[in-house]
């Protein structure tokens, strides 16, 4: 069986000492492909460099809402130049984070809109970060992105909200990214969302090095642990692990244009 980890950050500092070993373990454990996600210009450039070193690793480029205050025309052009590379499969991680508010909400909205327009220009899907901001994310998507003809679809990364918001994103044909949080105890809302979500809209991810599945809590997360997410999804959906692997892998390939 093989899996796609649709969201990880292998260029982050926890992997600086043993990156090659982490990647090797992931592939040996059945991870077929990895989507390594940029969060600012340096990490986006590093993500693309990593993708060029490994045939089965692909990159995204974008500015995370935490650093939205850095967004300007120069940065937008720099991201665009990176994003034109064939190994860049999406614009992201972009969106809104009203939980930590490390950039002002106005700055976050400006950066989000600017990068949605970049995705439209380049016809690349979007990887959206959303925390405590689902209403505003939907409003901006409707006004700026989904109103355009032939817009690419995207994924709501690390979905953690109610089935009501799940249904809103499904109406807009977005994919739903599920990670190690689904394995945590007392997470009934997320379990209910996974149960309701159609199989053809589900993606599995790790967000490594963060959000380690329950069985490994306290340790650094790695892409190989996406298997634990798949196991949890299979249990919730009452289907086999091989079926979960099949539909989540097909969904990842469809969204990101992977062979």
SEDRENTI-908057 format. One record per residue: residue number from 1; residue in three letters; chain; z, x, y of N, C-alpha, C in turn. Coordinates in Angstrom, 3 decimals. Example, Ala and Ser with C-alpha at 12.3 -4.5 7.8 and 13.67 -1.06 7.14 Angstrom:
BEGIN
  pami  torlum  drenpa        nZ        nX        nY       caZ       caX       caY        cZ        cX        cY
     1     ALA       A     7.800    13.190    -5.690     7.800    12.300    -4.500     7.800    13.200    -3.300
     2     SER       A     7.080    12.850    -2.250     7.140    13.670    -1.060     7.870    12.900     0.030
***
This chain:
BEGIN
  pami  torlum  drenpa        nZ        nX        nY       caZ       caX       caY        cZ        cX        cY
     1     UNK       A     0.000     0.836    -1.196     0.000     0.000     0.000     0.000     0.872     1.247
     2     UNK       A    -0.664     0.402     2.281    -0.718     1.164     3.524    -0.362     0.265     4.700
     3     UNK       A     0.129     0.891     5.773     0.636     0.186     6.934     0.082     0.819     8.200
     4     UNK       A     0.115     0.062     9.290    -0.191     0.603    10.609     1.045     0.414    11.479
     5     UNK       A     1.574     1.511    12.005     2.637     1.424    13.011     1.931     1.287    14.350
     6     UNK       A     1.998     0.093    14.921     1.206    -0.191    16.115     1.887     0.208    17.423
     7     UNK       A     3.082     0.828    17.329     3.752     1.226    18.573     4.814     2.273    18.274
     8     UNK       A     4.526     3.518    18.639     5.524     4.583    18.526     5.303     5.577    19.653
     9     UNK       A     6.276     6.501    19.814     6.246     7.469    20.919     6.521     8.866    20.356
    10     UNK       A     5.567     9.414    19.635     5.778    10.678    18.936     5.852    11.880    19.871
    11     UNK       A     5.406    11.729    21.109     5.475    12.839    22.047     6.807    12.893    22.790
    12     UNK       A     7.729    11.979    22.495     9.029    11.990    23.154     9.904    13.123    22.606
    13     UNK       A    10.904    13.502    23.367    11.696    14.706    23.077    12.383    14.717    21.711
    14     UNK       A    12.817    13.586    21.135    13.466    13.679    19.822    12.593    14.275    18.715
    15     UNK       A    11.273    14.363    18.958    10.374    14.903    17.938     9.872    16.307    18.256
    16     UNK       A    10.342    16.907    19.313     9.773    18.185    19.734     9.955    19.289    18.697
    17     UNK       A    10.994    19.211    17.894    11.265    20.293    16.944    10.583    20.105    15.594
    18     UNK       A    10.243    18.874    15.237     9.715    18.662    13.879     8.611    17.608    13.839
    19     UNK       A     7.784    17.565    14.855     6.762    16.531    14.959     5.843    16.506    13.746
    20     UNK       A     5.338    17.663    13.337     4.401    17.693    12.218     5.027    17.150    10.947
    21     UNK       A     6.299    17.458    10.726     6.987    16.961     9.537     7.154    15.445     9.595
    22     UNK       A     7.454    14.916    10.783     7.593    13.465    10.955     6.269    12.770    10.641
    23     UNK       A     5.192    13.312    11.160     3.879    12.716    10.911     3.524    12.793     9.432
    24     UNK       A     3.767    13.946     8.819     3.462    14.108     7.395     4.255    13.124     6.545
    25     UNK       A     5.554    12.950     6.845     6.374    11.994     6.086     5.831    10.580     6.225
    26     UNK       A     5.368    10.252     7.409     4.858     8.904     7.644     3.620     8.633     6.799
    27     UNK       A     2.687     9.562     6.807     1.478     9.368     6.024     1.778     9.352     4.523
    28     UNK       A     2.690    10.200     4.095     3.073    10.225     2.676     3.743     8.920     2.258
    29     UNK       A     4.437     8.249     3.198     5.138     7.003     2.892     4.212     5.790     2.914
    30     UNK       A     2.950     5.988     3.252     1.997     4.885     3.220     1.529     4.391     4.572
    31     UNK       A     1.965     5.056     5.645     1.459     4.679     6.964     0.029     5.203     7.086
    32     UNK       A    -0.904     4.289     7.272    -2.325     4.652     7.308    -2.753     5.149     8.670
    33     UNK       A    -2.301     4.454     9.725    -2.664     4.809    11.086    -1.472     4.589    12.006
    34     UNK       A    -1.467     5.338    13.126    -0.403     5.233    14.127    -1.019     4.997    15.492
    35     UNK       A    -0.402     4.114    16.271    -0.762     3.943    17.676     0.351     4.577    18.497
    36     UNK       A     0.028     5.697    19.145     1.020     6.399    19.955     0.869     5.956    21.404
    37     UNK       A     1.964     5.479    21.997     1.906     4.717    23.243     2.372     5.546    24.432
    38     UNK       A     1.542     5.582    25.467     1.906     6.260    26.709     2.766     5.378    27.596
    39     UNK       A     3.602     6.015    28.399     4.486     5.279    29.314     4.366     5.751    30.763
    40     UNK       A     3.673     6.843    30.993     3.378     7.349    32.338     2.191     8.299    32.187
    41     UNK       A     1.776     8.966    33.273     0.594     9.820    33.133     0.827    11.003    32.195
    42     UNK       A     1.929    11.766    32.326     2.120    12.888    31.397     2.175    12.456    29.934
    43     UNK       A     2.922    11.383    29.630     3.018    10.959    28.230     1.705    10.369    27.731
    44     UNK       A     0.948     9.742    28.616    -0.365     9.225    28.227    -1.312    10.374    27.886
    45     UNK       A    -1.277    11.415    28.693    -2.113    12.588    28.418    -1.683    13.261    27.116
    46     UNK       A    -0.377    13.373    26.900     0.127    13.953    25.656    -0.257    13.089    24.458
    47     UNK       A    -0.207    11.785    24.631    -0.577    10.878    23.552    -2.041    11.062    23.166
    48     UNK       A    -2.907    11.201    24.164    -4.320    11.413    23.880    -4.541    12.759    23.203
    49     UNK       A    -3.850    13.782    23.659    -3.979    15.095    23.012    -3.572    15.026    21.546
    50     UNK       A    -2.497    14.314    21.273    -2.034    14.157    19.895    -3.075    13.414    19.063
    51     UNK       A    -3.672    12.386    19.642    -4.688    11.613    18.929    -5.890    12.478    18.575
    52     UNK       A    -6.209    13.447    19.413    -7.337    14.324    19.109    -6.988    15.345    18.036
    53     UNK       A    -5.704    15.570    17.826    -5.290    16.506    16.767    -5.276    15.856    15.399
    54     UNK       A    -5.084    14.540    15.355    -4.973    13.820    14.081    -5.956    12.656    14.063
    55     UNK       A    -6.781    12.619    13.035    -7.784    11.570    12.951    -7.223    10.171    12.862
    56     UNK       A    -6.044    10.008    12.268    -5.461     8.685    12.051    -4.414     8.306    13.096
    57     UNK       A    -4.345     9.059    14.181    -3.476     8.705    15.294    -4.359     8.318    16.479
    58     UNK       A    -4.009     7.215    17.128    -4.746     6.721    18.281    -3.779     6.579    19.452
    59     UNK       A    -4.317     6.552    20.663    -3.484     6.588    21.863    -3.652     5.330    22.695
    60     UNK       A    -2.621     5.035    23.479    -2.738     4.117    24.601    -2.324     4.874    25.851
    61     UNK       A    -2.781     4.400    26.999    -2.376     5.018    28.265    -1.910     3.934    29.218
    62     UNK       A    -0.847     4.235    29.956    -0.335     3.253    30.895     0.948     3.708    31.550
    63     UNK       A     1.396     2.908    32.504     2.632     3.174    33.245     3.642     2.082    32.927
    64     UNK       A     4.748     2.474    32.315     5.835     1.570    31.941     6.462     0.960    33.200
    65     UNK       A     6.939    -0.288    33.112     7.553    -0.900    34.301     8.739    -0.125    34.861
    66     UNK       A     9.436     0.660    34.041    10.540     1.462    34.577    10.061     2.402    35.680
    67     UNK       A     8.823     2.892    35.561     8.291     3.854    36.519     7.231     3.246    37.427
    68     UNK       A     7.246     1.932    37.555     6.200     1.243    38.318     6.134     1.694    39.765
    69     UNK       A     7.220     2.204    40.312     7.229     2.679    41.699     6.235     3.816    41.910
    70     UNK       A     5.796     4.475    40.829     4.869     5.605    40.930     3.411     5.163    40.991
    71     UNK       A     3.165     3.884    40.799     1.784     3.406    40.722     1.120     3.455    42.095
    72     UNK       A    -0.075     4.022    42.129    -0.895     4.033    43.339    -2.349     4.220    42.920
    73     UNK       A    -3.249     4.270    43.879    -4.674     4.377    43.562    -4.996     5.663    42.814
    74     UNK       A    -4.348     6.759    43.176    -4.598     8.043    42.525    -4.188     7.985    41.053
    75     UNK       A    -3.001     7.441    40.788    -2.541     7.338    39.411    -3.438     6.401    38.612
    76     UNK       A    -3.845     5.307    39.223    -4.724     4.371    38.539    -6.018     5.052    38.107
    77     UNK       A    -6.580     5.891    38.971    -7.807     6.609    38.640    -7.561     7.629    37.532
    78     UNK       A    -6.416     8.298    37.578    -6.082     9.265    36.527    -5.947     8.573    35.172
    79     UNK       A    -5.301     7.420    35.157    -5.173     6.663    33.909    -6.542     6.186    33.428
    80     UNK       A    -7.368     5.755    34.372    -8.710     5.301    34.003    -9.514     6.418    33.350
    81     UNK       A    -9.435     7.606    33.904   -10.175     8.729    33.334    -9.720     9.027    31.907
    82     UNK       A    -8.407     8.956    31.665    -7.908     9.128    30.303    -8.379     7.998    29.398
    83     UNK       A    -8.308     6.784    29.905    -8.563     5.602    29.087   -10.008     5.486    28.641
    84     UNK       A   -10.913     6.189    29.280   -12.318     6.134    28.893   -12.590     6.890    27.596
    85     UNK       A   -11.639     7.678    27.146   -11.799     8.407    25.889   -11.830     7.433    24.716
    86     UNK       A   -12.660     7.724    23.726   -12.821     6.807    22.590   -11.571     6.689    21.734
    87     UNK       A   -10.658     7.643    21.814    -9.436     7.564    21.015    -8.339     6.757    21.700
    88     UNK       A    -8.603     6.314    22.915    -7.674     5.416    23.608    -8.066     3.986    23.257
    89     UNK       A    -7.148     3.276    22.590    -7.480     1.952    22.057    -6.875     0.814    22.856
    90     UNK       A    -6.075     1.123    23.882    -5.456     0.050    24.672    -4.884     0.618    25.964
    91     UNK       A    -4.621    -0.282    26.904    -3.889     0.045    28.123    -2.449    -0.406    27.920
    92     UNK       A    -1.532     0.514    28.012    -0.142     0.175    27.778     0.706     1.427    27.638
    93     UNK       A     1.893     1.370    27.815     2.759     0.190    27.785     2.969    -0.283    29.220
    94     UNK       A     2.535    -1.481    29.496     2.607    -2.039    30.848     3.381    -3.352    30.806
    95     UNK       A     3.823    -3.834    31.959     4.496    -5.126    31.977     5.621    -5.208    32.980
    96     UNK       A     6.646    -5.972    32.614     7.788    -6.224    33.499     9.086    -6.056    32.723
    97     UNK       A    10.078    -5.445    33.375    11.407    -5.299    32.780    12.442    -5.664    33.842
    98     UNK       A    12.937    -6.906    33.749    13.933    -7.394    34.702    15.359    -7.191    34.187
    99     UNK       A    15.495    -6.504    33.051    16.827    -6.219    32.519    17.412    -4.977    33.175
   100     UNK       A    16.626    -3.906    33.219    17.127    -2.661    33.795    16.727    -2.489    35.265
   101     UNK       A    15.578    -3.079    35.646    15.144    -3.027    37.050    15.160    -1.610    37.618
   102     UNK       A    14.599    -0.646    36.875    14.561     0.732    37.347    13.525     0.924    38.446
   103     UNK       A    12.568     0.029    38.532    11.710    -0.104    39.702    11.884    -1.519    40.228
   104     UNK       A    11.625    -1.709    41.522    11.798    -3.052    42.083    10.847    -4.027    41.398
   105     UNK       A    11.189    -5.298    41.456    10.332    -6.291    40.821     8.974    -6.361    41.493
   106     UNK       A     8.926    -6.178    42.794     7.645    -6.165    43.477     6.783    -4.998    43.001
   107     UNK       A     7.397    -3.824    42.850     6.648    -2.656    42.367     6.163    -2.877    40.944
   108     UNK       A     6.996    -3.492    40.125     6.591    -3.767    38.752     5.398    -4.709    38.703
   109     UNK       A     5.447    -5.748    39.505     4.350    -6.711    39.500     3.051    -6.069    39.999
   110     UNK       A     3.164    -5.218    41.021     1.978    -4.532    41.543     1.349    -3.633    40.481
   111     UNK       A     2.175    -2.861    39.800     1.667    -1.957    38.763     1.088    -2.736    37.590
   112     UNK       A     1.718    -3.833    37.225     1.242    -4.661    36.120    -0.136    -5.228    36.444
   113     UNK       A    -0.268    -5.801    37.623    -1.554    -6.379    38.037    -2.637    -5.302    38.072
   114     UNK       A    -2.310    -4.151    38.658    -3.294    -3.081    38.749    -3.789    -2.621    37.396
   115     UNK       A    -2.894    -2.539    36.419    -3.282    -2.063    35.091    -3.961    -3.148    34.263
   116     UNK       A    -3.628    -4.396    34.510    -4.393    -5.477    33.882    -5.843    -5.435    34.349
   117     UNK       A    -6.039    -5.164    35.634    -7.400    -5.070    36.164    -8.137    -3.875    35.552
   118     UNK       A    -7.411    -2.794    35.303    -8.010    -1.640    34.635    -8.452    -2.005    33.223
   119     UNK       A    -7.613    -2.749    32.502    -7.974    -3.181    31.150    -9.215    -4.061    31.168
   120     UNK       A    -9.299    -4.936    32.151   -10.481    -5.785    32.287   -11.723    -4.937    32.551
   121     UNK       A   -11.586    -3.954    33.409   -12.716    -3.098    33.765   -13.228    -2.328    32.558
   122     UNK       A   -12.313    -1.821    31.744   -12.690    -0.982    30.614   -12.846    -1.766    29.313
   123     UNK       A   -12.525    -3.063    29.353   -12.633    -3.923    28.164   -11.755    -3.403    27.021
   124     UNK       A   -10.521    -3.033    27.364    -9.566    -2.556    26.356    -8.374    -3.496    26.322
   125     UNK       A    -7.829    -3.746    25.129    -6.668    -4.634    25.024    -5.449    -4.050    25.718
   126     UNK       A    -4.424    -4.890    25.884    -3.215    -4.472    26.584    -2.011    -4.514    25.649
   127     UNK       A    -1.116    -3.559    25.851     0.177    -3.511    25.156     1.235    -3.809    26.202
   128     UNK       A     1.882    -4.973    26.063     2.756    -5.478    27.122     4.229    -5.342    26.755
   129     UNK       A     4.971    -4.721    27.663     6.428    -4.652    27.599     6.977    -5.806    28.428
   130     UNK       A     7.849    -6.585    27.840     8.431    -7.713    28.570     9.900    -7.852    28.182
   131     UNK       A    10.762    -7.728    29.173    12.199    -7.919    28.926    12.785    -8.747    30.055
   132     UNK       A    13.306    -9.901    29.680    13.907   -10.845    30.631    12.923   -11.237    31.736
   133     UNK       A    11.620   -11.285    31.394    10.612   -11.567    32.421     9.444   -12.369    31.848
   134     UNK       A     9.688   -13.129    30.797     8.590   -13.793    30.093     7.838   -14.770    30.993
   135     UNK       A     8.553   -15.493    31.831     7.891   -16.451    32.709     6.935   -15.778    33.674
   136     UNK       A     7.380   -14.686    34.305     6.532   -13.974    35.251     5.362   -13.288    34.558
   137     UNK       A     5.586   -12.743    33.363     4.484   -12.124    32.616     3.401   -13.152    32.330
   138     UNK       A     3.789   -14.330    31.879     2.810   -15.378    31.591     2.061   -15.802    32.852
   139     UNK       A     2.790   -15.935    33.943     2.159   -16.354    35.200     1.121   -15.335    35.659
   140     UNK       A     1.473   -14.054    35.608     0.542   -13.008    36.034    -0.647   -12.927    35.090
   141     UNK       A    -0.402   -13.034    33.791    -1.515   -13.026    32.837    -2.493   -14.160    33.135
   142     UNK       A    -1.962   -15.349    33.385    -2.823   -16.507    33.645    -3.637   -16.320    34.923
   143     UNK       A    -3.007   -15.779    35.962    -3.671   -15.674    37.264    -4.658   -14.511    37.335
   144     UNK       A    -4.293   -13.369    36.713    -5.054   -12.144    36.930    -5.971   -11.800    35.757
   145     UNK       A    -5.514   -12.106    34.551    -6.150   -11.556    33.356    -6.901   -12.606    32.550
   146     UNK       A    -6.204   -13.637    32.159    -6.795   -14.629    31.259    -7.793   -15.528    31.959
   147     UNK       A    -7.775   -15.536    33.289    -8.745   -16.333    34.043   -10.128   -15.694    34.049
   148     UNK       A   -10.214   -14.424    33.658   -11.491   -13.718    33.613   -12.191   -13.970    32.278
   149     UNK       A   -13.504   -14.166    32.336   -14.265   -14.383    31.116   -14.290   -13.104    30.275
   150     UNK       A   -14.301   -13.291    28.953   -14.418   -12.175    28.007   -13.311   -11.131    28.167
   151     UNK       A   -12.106   -11.583    28.552   -10.984   -10.655    28.665   -10.553   -10.192    27.269
   152     UNK       A   -10.169    -8.919    27.148    -9.605    -8.475    25.874    -8.251    -9.145    25.643
   153     UNK       A    -7.869    -9.283    24.393    -6.551    -9.825    24.073    -5.559    -8.657    24.061
   154     UNK       A    -4.347    -8.917    23.687    -3.348    -7.861    23.643    -2.196    -8.240    22.750
   155     UNK       A    -1.146    -7.454    22.842     0.047    -7.672    22.039     1.270    -7.692    22.943
   156     UNK       A     2.177    -8.602    22.651     3.501    -8.592    23.282     4.377    -7.706    22.414
   157     UNK       A     4.584    -6.501    22.879     5.349    -5.492    22.141     6.826    -5.874    22.078
   158     UNK       A     7.435    -5.610    20.921     8.878    -5.793    20.748     9.325    -7.202    21.146
   159     UNK       A     8.615    -8.189    20.631     8.961    -9.568    20.986    10.395    -9.870    20.577
   160     UNK       A    11.138   -10.526    21.485    12.551   -10.799    21.197    13.029   -12.096    21.834
   161     UNK       A    12.103   -12.991    22.143    12.494   -14.210    22.838    12.457   -15.413    21.906
   162     UNK       A    12.451   -16.591    22.504    12.548   -17.840    21.762    11.199   -18.267    21.206
   163     UNK       A    11.238   -19.248    20.319     9.996   -19.794    19.780     9.188   -20.503    20.871
   164     UNK       A     9.843   -20.953    21.926     9.097   -21.579    23.029     8.143   -20.584    23.678
   165     UNK       A     8.642   -19.385    23.986     7.768   -18.368    24.567     6.775   -17.851    23.525
   166     UNK       A     7.191   -17.777    22.284     6.252   -17.399    21.234     5.032   -18.306    21.268
   167     UNK       A     5.254   -19.595    21.332     4.150   -20.548    21.329     3.265   -20.396    22.559
   168     UNK       A     3.865   -20.025    23.701     3.072   -19.812    24.900     2.110   -18.631    24.727
   169     UNK       A     2.592   -17.544    24.140     1.715   -16.400    23.918     0.682   -16.691    22.834
   170     UNK       A     1.063   -17.443    21.837     0.098   -17.807    20.791    -1.013   -18.681    21.360
   171     UNK       A    -0.670   -19.576    22.274    -1.700   -20.400    22.919    -2.729   -19.526    23.623
   172     UNK       A    -2.276   -18.381    24.092    -3.158   -17.462    24.815    -3.771   -16.427    23.878
   173     UNK       A    -3.586   -16.626    22.579    -4.205   -15.824    21.516    -3.693   -14.390    21.470
   174     UNK       A    -2.491   -14.153    21.985    -1.912   -12.821    21.910    -1.319   -12.561    20.531
   175     UNK       A    -1.294   -11.270    20.179    -0.584   -10.836    18.986     0.891   -10.629    19.326
   176     UNK       A     1.729   -10.683    18.304     3.176   -10.566    18.477     3.663    -9.333    17.722
   177     UNK       A     4.231    -8.365    18.461     4.724    -7.138    17.854     6.173    -7.267    17.412
   178     UNK       A     6.406    -7.021    16.128     7.748    -7.132    15.535     8.184    -5.749    15.061
   179     UNK       A     9.403    -5.360    15.421     9.902    -4.044    15.015    11.273    -4.148    14.341
   180     UNK       A    12.004    -3.044    14.335    13.257    -2.974    13.591    14.304    -3.981    13.994
   181     UNK       A    14.184    -4.584    15.172    15.154    -5.599    15.571    15.204    -6.766    14.597
   182     UNK       A    14.100    -6.999    13.897    14.064    -8.127    12.964    14.991    -7.898    11.777
   183     UNK       A    15.423    -6.658    11.566    16.329    -6.349    10.460    17.796    -6.443    10.857
   184     UNK       A    18.086    -6.647    12.147    19.467    -6.635    12.608    20.160    -7.949    12.261
   185     UNK       A    21.457    -7.905    11.974    22.184    -9.144    11.681    22.301   -10.033    12.924
   186     UNK       A    22.486   -11.307    12.695    22.692   -12.282    13.781    21.522   -12.306    14.765
   187     UNK       A    20.315   -12.204    14.231    19.126   -12.230    15.080    18.286   -13.452    14.723
   188     UNK       A    18.933   -14.601    14.748    18.310   -15.836    14.279    17.083   -16.233    15.089
   189     UNK       A    17.104   -15.986    16.403    15.958   -16.358    17.232    14.697   -15.607    16.824
   190     UNK       A    14.837   -14.306    16.567    13.681   -13.519    16.168    13.205   -13.905    14.777
   191     UNK       A    14.125   -14.165    13.887    13.757   -14.622    12.539    12.981   -15.937    12.633
   192     UNK       A    13.447   -16.847    13.477    12.757   -18.129    13.652    11.358   -17.918    14.218
   193     UNK       A    11.216   -16.956    15.134     9.904   -16.683    15.719     8.945   -16.124    14.675
   194     UNK       A     9.425   -15.205    13.846     8.575   -14.642    12.796     8.163   -15.724    11.805
   195     UNK       A     9.099   -16.581    11.478     8.800   -17.665    10.531     7.717   -18.582    11.076
   196     UNK       A     7.753   -18.838    12.375     6.798   -19.751    12.996     5.444   -19.093    13.267
   197     UNK       A     5.439   -17.804    13.507     4.220   -17.116    13.925     3.189   -17.091    12.794
   198     UNK       A     1.946   -17.483    13.060     0.905   -17.400    12.033     0.694   -15.958    11.581
   199     UNK       A     0.327   -15.787    10.326     0.134   -14.446     9.788    -0.935   -13.669    10.542
   200     UNK       A    -1.933   -14.356    11.045    -3.034   -13.647    11.705    -2.709   -13.250    13.144
   201     UNK       A    -1.460   -13.418    13.567    -1.035   -13.001    14.901     0.083   -11.963    14.862
   202     UNK       A     0.529   -11.555    13.700     1.676   -10.657    13.582     1.246    -9.200    13.467
   203     UNK       A     1.929    -8.342    14.197     1.802    -6.898    14.060     3.178    -6.311    13.781
   204     UNK       A     3.213    -5.203    13.053     4.472    -4.495    12.822     4.437    -3.162    13.554
   205     UNK       A     5.595    -2.739    14.040     5.721    -1.538    14.855     7.117    -0.971    14.677
   206     UNK       A     7.311     0.257    15.143     8.664     0.835    15.097     9.276     1.008    16.481
   207     UNK       A     8.468     1.293    17.495     8.963     1.744    18.799     9.742     3.044    18.641
   208     UNK       A     9.461     3.784    17.571    10.135     5.059    17.326     9.966     5.975    18.541
   209     UNK       A    11.063     6.656    18.937    12.308     6.913    18.215    13.398     5.856    18.379
   210     UNK       A    13.073     4.703    18.965    14.070     3.679    19.252    14.077     2.599    18.164
   211     UNK       A    15.068     1.710    18.239    15.141     0.477    17.445    15.022     0.733    15.945
   212     UNK       A    15.807     1.679    15.476    15.824     2.019    14.056    16.237     0.815    13.214
   213     UNK       A    15.525     0.531    12.114    15.923    -0.588    11.251    17.360    -0.451    10.758
   214     UNK       A    17.961    -1.585    10.425    19.379    -1.653    10.101    19.796    -0.649     9.024
   215     UNK       A    18.987    -0.477     8.007    19.358     0.396     6.899    19.499     1.852     7.333
   216     UNK       A    18.880     2.225     8.464    18.957     3.595     8.963    19.653     3.685    10.313
   217     UNK       A    20.349     2.651    10.721    20.989     2.636    12.043    21.856     3.867    12.246
   218     UNK       A    21.790     4.402    13.462    22.515     5.616    13.780    21.669     6.863    13.634
   219     UNK       A    20.472     6.717    13.024    19.564     7.840    12.865    18.340     7.640    13.748
   220     UNK       A    17.639     8.708    14.000    16.393     8.636    14.753    15.369     7.798    13.990
   221     UNK       A    14.693     6.932    14.685    13.644     6.151    14.051    12.381     7.001    13.884
   222     UNK       A    11.588     6.673    12.849    10.327     7.359    12.585     9.288     6.324    12.161
   223     UNK       A     8.003     6.626    12.342     6.975     5.669    11.939     7.046     5.250    10.466
   224     UNK       A     7.532     6.115     9.597     7.627     5.744     8.186     8.536     4.531     7.976
   225     UNK       A     9.435     4.274     8.928    10.359     3.149     8.793     9.704     1.802     9.100
   226     UNK       A     8.441     1.817     9.477     7.735     0.544     9.673     7.707    -0.258     8.379
   227     UNK       A     7.867     0.425     7.267     7.914    -0.254     5.970     9.096    -1.219     5.910
   228     UNK       A    10.215    -0.849     6.522    11.384    -1.729     6.536    11.102    -2.986     7.356
   229     UNK       A    10.323    -2.848     8.415     9.924    -4.020     9.194     9.046    -4.930     8.345
   230     UNK       A     8.112    -4.333     7.623     7.234    -5.117     6.745     8.033    -5.856     5.681
   231     UNK       A     9.045    -5.209     5.125     9.888    -5.858     4.113    10.593    -7.076     4.692
   232     UNK       A    11.114    -6.931     5.919    11.819    -8.047     6.550    10.864    -9.199     6.835
   233     UNK       A     9.672    -8.878     7.326     8.681    -9.917     7.595     8.294   -10.632     6.304
   234     UNK       A     8.097    -9.882     5.232     7.742   -10.477     3.941     8.824   -11.445     3.466
   235     UNK       A    10.073   -11.055     3.630    11.177   -11.922     3.213    11.218   -13.200     4.046
   236     UNK       A    11.038   -13.065     5.348    11.077   -14.234     6.230     9.900   -15.171     5.946
   237     UNK       A     8.721   -14.576     5.749     7.517   -15.378     5.525     7.394   -15.846     4.077
   238     UNK       A     8.305   -15.363     3.224     8.315   -15.725     1.792     6.959   -15.411     1.146
   239     UNK       A     6.522   -14.177     1.401     5.308   -13.692     0.761     5.583   -12.285     0.234
   240     UNK       A     4.653   -11.717    -0.484     4.859   -10.399    -1.066     4.696    -9.306    -0.018
   241     UNK       A     5.239    -8.134    -0.319     5.091    -6.991     0.575     3.622    -6.604     0.697
   242     UNK       A     2.879    -6.678    -0.395     1.462    -6.327    -0.342     0.683    -7.306     0.542
   243     UNK       A     1.054    -8.569     0.525     0.406    -9.541     1.409     0.711    -9.236     2.868
   244     UNK       A     1.966    -8.886     3.148     2.357    -8.530     4.511     1.602    -7.306     4.988
   245     UNK       A     1.510    -6.299     4.126     0.735    -5.107     4.461    -0.706    -5.485     4.787
   246     UNK       A    -1.265    -6.371     3.971    -2.675    -6.732     4.129    -2.926    -7.415     5.479
   247     UNK       A    -2.144    -8.448     5.801    -2.470    -9.172     7.033    -2.067    -8.402     8.289
   248     UNK       A    -0.978    -7.644     8.256    -0.606    -6.886     9.451    -1.568    -5.726     9.697
   249     UNK       A    -2.045    -5.091     8.645    -3.023    -4.015     8.796    -4.345    -4.552     9.330
   250     UNK       A    -4.791    -5.670     8.792    -6.030    -6.273     9.277    -5.913    -6.681    10.735
   251     UNK       A    -4.747    -7.214    11.119    -4.539    -7.604    12.518    -4.597    -6.392    13.442
   252     UNK       A    -3.952    -5.295    13.030    -3.961    -4.078    13.853    -5.381    -3.556    14.022
   253     UNK       A    -6.131    -3.547    12.948    -7.504    -3.053    13.020    -8.365    -3.949    13.908
   254     UNK       A    -8.134    -5.262    13.834    -8.910    -6.185    14.649    -8.596    -6.025    16.136
   255     UNK       A    -7.316    -5.919    16.484    -6.932    -5.819    17.890    -7.390    -4.505    18.498
   256     UNK       A    -7.146    -3.401    17.800    -7.375    -2.096    18.382    -8.733    -1.493    18.026
   257     UNK       A    -9.546    -2.242    17.287   -10.874    -1.751    16.945   -10.865    -0.547    16.029
   258     UNK       A    -9.906    -0.515    15.086    -9.789     0.604    14.157   -10.677     0.379    12.953
   259     UNK       A   -11.196     1.443    12.402   -12.029     1.326    11.195   -11.155     1.237     9.958
***
